[in-house]
Amino acid sequence: MSTPQTFRTSPGSYAALCGVLSMPLAIWGWAALSGHVDLTALLISAALPVSAAIWLAYFRLRIDDSGIEYRDLLGKTFRVAYPEIDSLKSRTITAGRGNYRLWVLHLRDGRSLRINLKPFPRDAYGVLSKRLHSDA
């Protein structure tokens, strides 16, 4: 029996999203220091990165001996036992100027479940892949 592992959003994901969303706060903060205080704009710009951080905190991937549990940004949660999983596959999707990787769990009953592994630490994929191959 191995120790269950729970992966949460990586610090880099917080830094990327909250950092970008902190720019209006920096601008309005600078304006407030200069004597031009717009309290509403300051509060709204502070709420942006705080809301993003709370939102990112919802992401979770739990891997244990019986299967995996995944919760996405919208709060959708599913739990799948290893015997139900046929494969984990990825494909690259082009969106605008960039590409991103879409991970899909294919289940033996024909269903497909999307998993976004990008916000998790890099070793989450390795642990998940190793686990799925050891139970195959």
N, C-alpha and C positions, 0 to 999 in steps of 0.2 A: 504494500500500500504506500503510495507516494503522497507527499504533502500537496494539498490543493494550492493552486497558484491563481491569484487574482491580479489582473492587469487593469490599470486605470490609465487615463489620458497622460501622455508623457509631458514632461515640463516643456519640451520644445513646441508642442502643439499649443500649450497655454501661451507661451511667449509669442508665437507667430500670430495667433488670432487676437489675443488681448493686447499685444503690442500695437498692432495696426489700429485696433479700436480705441487705443489710448491717445492717438494723435489729436482728435478734437479736444480731449481733456487737457492736453499739454498747451494747445493753442488758447483755449479759454482760460486756463490757469495763468498763462503768461499775460493775457489781457486783464485778468483780475488783479495781478500784481502791478500792472501799469495804471490801475485806477479805474478801468472800464469794467465794472462788475455787472454781468448779466447772470443773476443767480439761477434762473431757469435753464439757460444754456449750459452753465457749469454743472448743474445737477444731472441734466440729460447726458452730457458728455461723460460724466463719472459713471452713470448707470450702464453705459455701453460695455466697457470692459468687465464690469462686475457681473452683468448678465451673461456675458460670454463665458466667464469662468464658471459660473453656476451651471450653465448649460453643458459645458465640457465635462463637468464632474459627473454627469449622468452616464457617460461611457463606461462600460465594464465588460471584461472578458474573464470568466472564471473557468479554470480547467482543473478537473479533479478525476478520480478514478472511475467515476460512473459516466462522465460525459462533459459537455461544455454548456455554459450558460453565457448568453450575450445580451447586453442591453445597449440600445443605440441612443442617439441624441434626442429622439422623440419619445423616449421612455418605453419603446417596444422591447419586450423581453421574450426570449425563447430559451428553452433548455432542450438539449438533444443528447440522447445516450449514444455511445460509440457504435453499438450494433446497428443503429438507425442510419448512420452516415456511410454513404457510398464513396464520396470523394470531396476534396477541397480543391477547387480550380480557380484560376484567376484569368482575367483578360484585361487588356489595356484599352481604355476608352479615351478618345480624343475629344476634348471640350475646349472650344475657343483656341487659344494659343498653347494650351498645355495638355498633358496626358495625365491620367490617373489610373490606378489599378483597382479593379473591382474584384473582390473575393466572393465566391459563392460556394456554399455547402450544398452538395447534391445529396439528397436523402434517398434511401432505397425505395421509398414509396412514390418517388417521382417528383416530390416537391424540391424547390430550390430556395435556400435562405441566404440573403446577402449579409456579408459581414464586412464592415469597414475596419481594416487593420491599421490604417495609416496613423490615427491618433495615438496608438499604443506604442510602447517602447519596442525597439527593433527585435528584441528577443521573443516577443509574443508569438510571432509567426513560427519561429524555430521550435518553441515549446509545443505549439498546437500541431505543427506538422509531425514532429517526433511522436507525439501522443497518438495521432491518427494512424501513423504507419505502424506503431507498436501494437495497436489493437486490430489491425487489418487481418 
